Amino acid sequence: MKFFLWAIVIYLIYRLIFDFIVPVSKVSSQIRTNVKNMQQQQRAAQEEFMRQQQQAAPKPNNSKPSDKSPGEYIEFEEVK
């Protein structure tokens, strides 16, 4: 009788380990890997975007001094 009880307990432990714990650990490791890959892709996309923004930004032209101050009023006449 004790043999059958031990056999059932061992069988239940075996089922718990191989039908629940092992698949959950595999899925969690896959999720972890996928999250790392997504983070790397996002980081690469962000770096590429920053590079494009830096290339597209106009460079200030300091060689030609401006003769007008920023707050100067400019008069104009209305053309009819």
Buried (B, 14 or more C-beta within 10 A) or exposed (E): EEEEEEEEEEEEEEEEEEEEEEEEEEEEEEEEEEEEEEEEEEEEEEEEEEEEEEEEEEEEEEEEEEEEEEEEEEEEEEEE
